[in-house]
Amino acid sequence: MRDPYETERMVEALLFAAAEPLSAADLARRLPEGCDVGRALAALRIAYEGRGVVLQCVAECWRFVTAEDLAALMTEERAVEKRLSKAAMETLAIIAYHQPVTRAEIEAVRGVGLSRGTLDLLLEIGWVRLRGRRRTPGRPVTFATTDAFLTHFALASLADLPGAREMKAQGLLSLDLPAGFTIPDPTAPVTDEDPLEPGHEFHQDFMDEAEAG
């Protein structure tokens, strides 16, 4: 009969190296003849009791696991970046180049309706802000980009947004553009807008604009 201590060492090594739990039969097949696997497992279970790693039996298979009371130490929190949807990217681009711009104007450029969730997301991540109110019937809210938008896209100012030439070179604009085509200048002075009043609520304005549209 093999030395019990040596059997324990071999069983311990096999369980630590195994990618999945091993049964007593699995261990026996890998060990030399004369090894008492059952005795070794029982001894190891006692030896690891109360330690940071314990020997656990699940469905008649054995494995080493982190002690239950220390599981929180193994938890790692990570910030997961989410990709913006196509609608959100299009909306962000329209706001960047046409700002200050209203929801109705964004829809006119995109050619489709704009869900409140799209603007909510851009406001939540801090790339878009409520800027003012247009001096037109209904006094719609206008949207603009933020400093966080400039920081994320490594822009010193809105004047550094890509122009038509750069966008053509990157394949973002057709080379065969209509005569007189220009990209809006977001740095142009604005004269038809008033600042937002204190306590402004985006939700109510969005609903009012949707009903008016």
C-alpha atoms as one frame of an Amber mdcrd trajectory, in Angstrom:
protein
   0.000   0.000   0.000   1.261   3.425  -0.939   2.327   5.987   1.666  -0.891
   7.896   2.604   0.944  11.238   2.718   2.336  10.748  -0.794  -1.132   9.795
  -2.037  -2.527  12.998  -0.525   0.164  15.038  -2.286  -0.606  13.453  -5.643
  -4.362  13.883  -5.270  -3.819  17.499  -4.188  -1.663  18.180  -7.241  -4.159
  16.591  -9.645  -7.075  18.587  -8.249  -5.176  21.890  -8.370  -4.131  21.312
 -11.976  -7.503  20.009 -13.217  -9.607  22.285 -15.416 -12.798  20.679 -14.091
 -13.888  18.646 -11.035 -12.586  15.058 -10.844 -14.332  12.015  -9.441 -12.610
   9.474  -7.205 -12.533   7.125 -10.202 -10.843   9.806 -12.354  -8.180  10.259
  -9.688  -7.647   6.549  -9.244  -7.009   6.076 -12.967  -4.197   8.635 -12.839
  -2.541   7.376  -9.670  -0.196   4.418  -9.181  -1.631   1.158  -7.890  -2.176
   0.848  -4.167  -3.288   4.476  -3.592  -6.250   4.926  -1.254  -8.055   7.802
  -2.988 -10.960   7.928  -0.550  -8.676   8.266   2.450  -6.616  10.953   0.712
  -9.715  13.007  -0.160 -11.026  12.790   3.394  -7.655  13.866   4.804  -7.370
  16.783   2.366 -10.896  17.958   3.114 -10.003  18.173   6.820  -6.621  19.776
   6.133  -8.190  22.580   4.039 -11.158  23.165   6.339 -11.327  26.844   7.355
  -8.638  27.959   4.903  -8.947  30.408   1.993  -9.296  27.479  -0.408 -11.443
  24.476   0.520 -12.003  21.024  -0.988 -15.566  20.699  -2.238 -17.533  17.699
  -3.510 -20.336  18.365  -6.005 -22.162  15.566  -7.844 -19.531  13.070  -6.618
 -16.742  15.131  -8.169 -14.043  16.999  -6.259 -12.535  20.431  -6.745 -10.756
  23.205  -4.865 -12.796  26.416  -4.566 -12.508  29.760  -2.799 -14.001  29.719
   0.687 -17.579  31.014   0.564 -16.954  33.857   3.022 -14.098  35.166   0.826
 -16.000  35.090  -2.487 -16.489  38.878  -2.407 -12.708  39.332  -2.753 -12.852
  37.659  -6.159 -15.450  40.111  -7.497 -14.082  42.691  -9.904 -16.127  45.667
 -11.045 -15.473  46.902 -14.539 -16.875  49.757 -16.551 -18.321  48.225 -19.691
 -18.375  50.449 -22.729 -21.500  50.205 -24.800 -21.542  50.869 -28.484 -23.903
  53.608 -29.568 -26.628  52.559 -31.958 -26.630  53.844 -35.522 -29.509  56.169
 -34.634 -27.574  57.592 -31.668 -24.419  58.137 -33.744 -26.399  59.848 -36.494
 -28.171  62.035 -33.939 -24.876  62.933 -32.254 -23.324  63.886 -35.610 -26.309
  66.073 -36.514 -26.193  67.823 -33.148 -22.429  68.330 -33.440 -22.598  70.008
 -36.854 -25.976  71.753 -36.662 -25.949  72.903 -33.028 -27.934  74.434 -31.546
 -30.588  72.174 -33.076 -34.125  71.156 -32.108 -35.580  67.662 -32.099 -37.713
  68.493 -35.142 -34.634  69.698 -37.008 -32.755  66.498 -36.144 -35.675  64.477
 -37.527 -35.738  66.585 -40.684 -32.048  65.911 -41.347 -32.300  62.176 -40.581
 -35.564  61.777 -42.447 -37.080  59.617 -39.687 -38.624  60.154 -36.271 -36.382
  60.392 -33.210 -37.134  58.353 -30.097 -36.797  59.975 -26.704 -34.501  57.128
 -25.662 -31.865  58.181 -28.193 -31.595  61.697 -26.798 -31.856  60.362 -23.237
 -28.786  58.178 -23.840 -26.709  61.036 -25.265 -27.729  63.266 -22.348 -26.962
  60.481 -19.847 -23.427  59.858 -21.071 -22.813  63.596 -21.029 -22.031  64.229
 -24.694 -25.142  66.306 -25.341 -26.799  69.040 -23.271 -29.940  71.141 -23.347
 -28.827  74.542 -24.577 -31.740  76.953 -24.976 -35.090  77.673 -26.621 -35.622
  78.592 -30.244 -37.498  81.850 -30.850 -40.172  80.147 -32.907 -43.757  79.021
 -32.182 -43.791  76.436 -29.408 -40.362  77.604 -28.159 -38.700  74.201 -28.789
 -35.639  73.202 -26.779 -32.299  73.181 -28.574 -29.474  70.672 -28.106 -25.701
  71.101 -28.277 -22.587  69.072 -27.518 -20.582  69.298 -24.284 -16.946  69.568
 -23.267 -17.085  65.833 -22.511 -17.887  65.261 -26.205 -14.812  67.260 -27.223
 -12.659  65.358 -24.720 -13.853  61.929 -25.866 -13.200  62.685 -29.536  -9.937
  64.537 -28.804 -11.146  67.847 -30.222  -9.749  71.141 -28.950 -12.930  72.925
 -30.035 -15.886  72.541 -32.391 -13.786  74.222 -35.058 -11.709  71.012 -35.148
 -14.621  68.862 -36.332 -13.743  67.239 -39.686 -14.678  69.342 -42.703 -15.912
  68.152 -46.111 -12.374  67.507 -47.380 -11.407  65.352 -44.399 -14.685  63.449
 -44.511 -14.254  62.734 -48.230 -10.723  61.460 -47.589 -12.046  59.067 -44.936
 -14.812  57.832 -47.227 -17.545  59.347 -45.056 -18.858  61.568 -47.851 -19.443
  60.802 -51.497 -16.851  62.266 -53.836 -19.652  63.280 -56.193 -21.417  65.867
 -54.051 -23.957  68.319 -55.457 -22.725  71.793 -56.364 -22.790  74.226 -53.472
 -22.771  71.473 -50.823 -21.427  72.728 -47.500 -21.086  71.258 -44.026 -22.819
  73.342 -41.332 -20.559  75.474 -39.155 -21.309  74.771 -35.472 -19.226  77.782
 -34.443 -21.437  80.276 -36.296 -23.086  82.881 -34.014 -26.670  82.180 -32.911
 -29.251  84.958 -32.773 -32.598  83.127 -32.673 -32.260  81.416 -29.294 -32.881
  82.239 -25.630 -31.245  80.548 -22.639 -33.180  77.911 -20.702 -35.106  79.020
 -17.671 -34.248  77.471 -14.259 -35.974  74.175 -13.447 -36.458  73.212 -17.107
 -37.733  69.655 -17.615 -36.665  67.800 -20.770 -39.410  65.167 -20.505 -42.287
  67.629 -20.714 -40.708  69.545 -23.586 -40.115  66.357 -25.526 -43.735  65.290
 -25.131 -45.005  68.746 -26.070 -42.821  68.799 -29.204 -43.951  65.270 -30.160
 -47.591  66.243 -29.869 -47.046  69.454 -31.811 -45.244  67.516 -34.578
